[in-house]
């Protein structure tokens, strides 16, 4: 379902703008910009008002739906709860601006689809993170942060996939609810994030949705399709079923010595990046690099 959501409305003029006196003006911005609750409560929407040179006012609201609904995001909302969250966003914005903010007609400018995959133990979660850290999703760039969170990010940073142990994320917070800790145990969180309008537009086109409103995009079927596509590209269920190490998989395709060499190659990529061969100090030729990539693809590890 959905974690973080950003929706906005456009106004050719404002009925009133005196509410902005209680908002924070951001200096040194290209356009006049005001924010409300930008660093306040995580469980309430962060509001932004921007006036563009053509005189149009852009009012946006961004929030983690589960945090707003439950006080934490260790539990994801169902379809009915998402609708309740949308109503809460509209009420919150209208109470703080006295401007109409109908969620039905709003435009989605940011959405994080999410899915929790449960394991019997926390150690199984970490083992899966380690296995997935060896995978690639072309053409996205991979970053493995602090041996726990895997990021796959598009070059233009319009889209990002995140994979991480939910319990660690919950425990890292200064104030955490016992309910959140309980629900996060044994959970691997997968997030498929659409971060810019261009990514949202591509999503609408991909599924031939009628528009970019919450009614179209906060759709359980769309969320499931997107997460399933991510899992397929990662060969997730293949890893889940056999629990094989990278070396085990390579040995199924190549003699032991070659499998060991390729395992070392993948470790070099993991530690130094996909372009490590360009650093002459490694003494690794482009020809050897491309040959090893070809063999790793044969084993479905690239």
C-alpha positions as CSV (number, residue, x, y, z in Angstrom):
1,X,0.0,0.0,0.0
2,X,1.1,3.6,0.5
3,X,3.5,5.2,3.0
4,X,4.4,8.8,2.1
5,X,2.1,10.9,0.0
6,X,2.3,14.4,-1.5
7,X,-0.7,16.1,-3.0
8,X,-1.3,19.7,-4.2
9,X,-3.8,22.2,-5.5
10,X,-3.3,25.3,-7.7
11,X,-5.0,28.7,-7.2
12,X,-5.1,31.5,-9.7
13,X,-5.7,33.8,-6.7
14,X,-6.2,33.5,-3.0
15,X,-9.4,34.3,-1.2
16,X,-7.2,35.3,1.7
17,X,-3.5,35.2,2.5
18,X,-3.4,36.4,6.0
19,X,-2.7,32.8,7.2
20,X,0.8,33.2,5.7
21,X,1.8,35.5,8.6
22,X,1.9,32.3,10.8
23,X,4.0,30.4,8.2
24,X,7.7,30.5,7.8
25,X,9.0,32.4,4.7
26,X,12.0,30.6,3.1
27,X,14.6,33.1,1.9
28,X,16.8,32.7,-1.2
29,X,14.2,30.7,-3.1
30,X,13.6,31.2,-6.8
31,X,9.9,31.7,-6.1
32,X,8.2,33.1,-3.0
33,X,7.9,30.2,-0.7
34,X,6.2,29.7,2.7
35,X,6.1,26.5,4.8
36,X,4.1,25.3,7.8
37,X,5.0,22.4,10.1
38,X,8.1,21.8,8.0
39,X,10.1,20.6,11.0
40,X,7.3,20.0,13.4
41,X,5.2,17.0,14.1
42,X,6.0,14.0,11.9
43,X,2.4,12.8,12.2
44,X,0.9,15.9,10.6
45,X,1.3,17.1,7.0
46,X,4.1,19.4,6.1
47,X,2.5,22.3,4.0
48,X,4.2,24.4,1.4
49,X,2.9,27.4,-0.5
50,X,4.7,28.7,-3.6
51,X,3.8,31.7,-5.7
52,X,5.2,31.3,-9.3
53,X,6.0,34.3,-11.6
54,X,2.8,33.8,-13.5
55,X,0.8,34.5,-10.4
56,X,-0.3,30.9,-9.7
57,X,-0.3,29.7,-6.1
58,X,0.8,26.1,-5.5
59,X,-0.3,24.6,-2.1
60,X,1.1,21.2,-1.3
61,X,0.7,18.8,1.6
62,X,3.1,15.9,2.3
63,X,2.8,13.3,5.0
64,X,3.4,9.7,6.0
65,X,-0.1,8.3,5.9
66,X,0.6,5.6,8.5
67,X,2.3,8.0,10.9
68,X,-0.7,10.3,10.6
69,X,-3.2,7.5,11.1
70,X,-1.4,5.3,13.7
71,X,1.4,7.5,15.1
72,X,4.0,5.3,13.5
73,X,4.7,3.7,10.1
74,X,5.5,0.1,11.2
75,X,2.0,-0.7,10.0
76,X,0.7,0.2,6.5
77,X,-2.8,1.4,5.9
78,X,-5.4,-0.6,3.9
79,X,-7.5,1.0,1.2
80,X,-10.2,2.2,3.6
81,X,-7.7,3.7,6.0
82,X,-6.0,5.5,3.1
83,X,-9.3,7.2,2.3
84,X,-9.6,8.3,5.9
85,X,-6.1,9.7,5.7
86,X,-6.9,11.7,2.6
87,X,-9.9,13.2,4.5
88,X,-7.6,14.1,7.4
89,X,-5.2,15.9,5.0
90,X,-8.0,18.0,3.5
91,X,-9.3,19.0,6.9
92,X,-5.8,19.9,8.2
93,X,-5.0,22.0,5.2
94,X,-8.3,23.8,5.2
95,X,-8.2,24.5,8.9
96,X,-4.7,26.1,8.5
97,X,-5.4,28.1,5.3
98,X,-9.1,28.6,5.0
99,X,-8.7,27.6,1.4
100,X,-10.6,24.7,-0.3
101,X,-8.4,21.6,-0.5
102,X,-10.4,18.8,-1.9
103,X,-8.4,15.6,-2.0
104,X,-10.5,14.1,-4.7
105,X,-9.4,16.8,-7.2
106,X,-5.8,17.2,-5.9
107,X,-2.8,16.2,-8.0
108,X,-0.4,13.6,-6.6
109,X,3.2,14.9,-7.0
110,X,4.9,12.3,-4.8
111,X,4.0,8.7,-3.7
112,X,5.8,5.9,-1.9
113,X,4.3,2.5,-2.5
114,X,5.3,0.0,0.2
115,X,5.0,-3.6,1.2
116,X,6.1,-5.5,4.3
117,X,7.5,-9.0,3.9
118,X,7.5,-11.0,7.2
119,X,10.1,-13.5,8.3
120,X,10.2,-15.8,11.3
121,X,13.3,-14.2,12.8
122,X,15.2,-11.0,12.5
123,X,18.3,-12.9,11.4
124,X,16.4,-14.1,8.3
125,X,15.6,-10.5,7.5
126,X,19.3,-9.6,7.6
127,X,20.3,-12.6,5.5
128,X,17.8,-11.5,2.8
129,X,19.2,-7.9,2.9
130,X,22.7,-9.3,2.4
131,X,21.5,-11.4,-0.6
132,X,19.6,-8.6,-2.2
133,X,22.6,-6.3,-1.8
134,X,24.3,-8.3,-4.5
135,X,21.5,-7.7,-7.0
136,X,21.2,-5.0,-9.7
137,X,18.1,-3.2,-11.2
138,X,19.2,-1.6,-14.5
139,X,19.3,1.3,-15.2
140,X,19.0,2.3,-11.6
141,X,22.2,3.0,-9.5
142,X,22.6,1.0,-6.4
143,X,23.9,2.2,-3.0
144,X,24.1,-0.1,0.1
145,X,24.1,2.2,3.1
146,X,25.6,1.0,6.4
147,X,25.1,-2.6,5.4
148,X,21.4,-2.3,6.1
149,X,19.5,-0.2,3.6
150,X,19.6,-0.8,-0.2
151,X,18.8,2.1,-2.5
152,X,18.2,1.8,-6.2
153,X,18.0,5.4,-7.7
154,X,17.4,6.7,-11.1
155,X,20.0,9.0,-12.6
156,X,17.7,12.0,-12.5
157,X,16.6,11.1,-8.9
158,X,12.9,10.9,-10.0
159,X,12.5,7.4,-8.8
160,X,14.0,5.3,-5.9
161,X,13.5,1.8,-4.5
162,X,14.4,1.3,-0.9
163,X,14.8,-2.0,1.0
164,X,15.6,-2.2,4.7
165,X,14.9,-4.1,8.0
166,X,12.0,-2.3,9.6
167,X,12.9,-3.0,13.2
168,X,16.3,-1.3,12.9
169,X,14.6,1.8,11.4
170,X,12.0,1.9,14.3
171,X,14.7,1.4,17.0
172,X,16.8,4.2,15.5
173,X,14.1,6.7,16.5
174,X,14.4,8.6,19.8
175,X,10.7,8.3,20.5
176,X,9.3,4.9,19.5
177,X,6.0,3.2,20.4
178,X,6.0,-0.3,21.8
179,X,3.4,-1.2,19.2
180,X,5.7,-0.1,16.4
181,X,8.6,-2.2,17.8
182,X,6.3,-5.2,18.1
183,X,5.0,-4.8,14.5
184,X,8.4,-4.2,13.0
185,X,10.0,-7.5,14.2
186,X,10.9,-9.8,11.4
187,X,9.7,-7.3,8.8
188,X,11.6,-6.4,5.6
189,X,10.2,-3.2,4.1
190,X,10.1,-2.6,0.3
191,X,9.4,0.9,-0.9
192,X,8.9,2.0,-4.5
193,X,9.1,5.8,-4.5
194,X,8.0,8.1,-7.3
195,X,9.6,11.4,-6.3
196,X,8.9,13.9,-9.1
197,X,6.1,14.8,-11.5
198,X,7.8,13.2,-14.5
199,X,7.8,9.8,-12.6
200,X,4.2,10.2,-11.6
201,X,3.3,11.0,-15.3
202,X,5.1,7.9,-16.4
203,X,3.2,5.8,-13.9
204,X,-0.1,7.2,-15.0
205,X,0.8,6.4,-18.6
206,X,2.1,2.9,-17.8
207,X,-1.2,1.8,-16.3
208,X,-3.4,4.0,-18.5
209,X,-4.9,5.7,-15.4
210,X,-7.5,8.4,-16.0
211,X,-5.5,11.1,-14.2
212,X,-2.9,11.8,-11.4
213,X,-5.4,12.2,-8.6
214,X,-5.3,10.2,-5.4
215,X,-8.4,8.2,-6.6
216,X,-6.3,6.9,-9.5
217,X,-2.9,6.4,-7.8
218,X,-3.8,5.3,-4.2
219,X,-4.9,2.1,-5.8
220,X,-4.1,-1.3,-4.2
221,X,-3.8,-2.9,-7.6
222,X,-1.2,-0.4,-8.9
223,X,0.8,-0.7,-5.6
224,X,0.8,-4.5,-5.9
225,X,1.8,-4.4,-9.5
226,X,4.7,-2.0,-8.9
227,X,6.1,-3.9,-5.8
228,X,5.7,-7.2,-7.6
229,X,7.7,-5.9,-10.5
230,X,10.5,-4.8,-8.2
231,X,10.5,-8.3,-6.5
232,X,10.6,-9.9,-9.9
233,X,13.6,-7.9,-11.1
234,X,15.4,-8.8,-7.9
235,X,14.6,-12.5,-8.3
236,X,13.3,-12.2,-4.7
237,X,11.3,-15.3,-4.4
238,X,14.0,-17.4,-6.0
239,X,16.3,-16.2,-3.2
240,X,13.6,-16.8,-0.6
241,X,13.0,-20.3,-1.8
242,X,16.6,-21.6,-1.9
243,X,18.5,-19.3,0.5
244,X,21.7,-19.9,-1.6
245,X,24.7,-17.8,-1.2
246,X,26.2,-15.9,-4.2
247,X,29.0,-18.5,-4.3
248,X,26.4,-21.4,-4.3
249,X,24.6,-19.8,-7.3
250,X,27.9,-19.2,-9.2
251,X,29.0,-22.8,-8.6
252,X,25.9,-24.0,-10.3
253,X,27.0,-22.3,-13.6
254,X,30.8,-22.5,-13.4
255,X,33.7,-24.5,-12.0
256,X,34.6,-23.8,-8.4
257,X,37.7,-21.7,-9.2
258,X,35.9,-19.5,-11.7
259,X,32.9,-19.2,-9.3
260,X,35.3,-18.0,-6.6
261,X,36.9,-15.4,-9.0
262,X,33.4,-14.1,-10.0
263,X,32.4,-13.9,-6.3
264,X,35.5,-11.7,-5.8
265,X,34.6,-9.6,-8.8
266,X,31.1,-9.0,-7.3
267,X,32.7,-8.0,-4.0
268,X,34.9,-5.5,-5.9
269,X,31.8,-4.0,-7.5
270,X,30.0,-3.9,-4.2
271,X,32.9,-2.1,-2.4
272,X,34.2,0.1,-5.2
273,X,31.2,0.7,-7.6
274,X,30.4,-0.5,-11.1
275,X,33.1,1.6,-12.7
276,X,36.0,0.4,-10.4
277,X,37.9,-0.9,-13.5
278,X,38.5,2.7,-14.5
279,X,40.8,3.2,-11.5
280,X,44.1,1.9,-12.9
281,X,45.4,1.1,-9.4
282,X,43.1,-2.0,-9.4
283,X,44.8,-3.4,-12.4
284,X,41.6,-4.6,-13.9
285,X,41.0,-4.2,-17.6
286,X,37.8,-3.2,-19.3
287,X,37.8,-6.4,-21.3
288,X,38.0,-8.5,-18.1
289,X,35.3,-6.4,-16.5
290,X,32.9,-6.9,-19.4
291,X,33.6,-10.6,-19.5
292,X,32.8,-11.0,-15.8
293,X,29.7,-9.0,-16.1
294,X,28.6,-11.3,-18.9
295,X,29.2,-14.3,-16.7
296,X,27.4,-12.8,-13.8
297,X,24.4,-12.1,-16.0
298,X,24.4,-15.7,-17.1
299,X,24.0,-16.6,-13.4
300,X,21.3,-14.0,-13.0
301,X,23.4,-12.0,-10.5
302,X,23.7,-8.9,-12.6
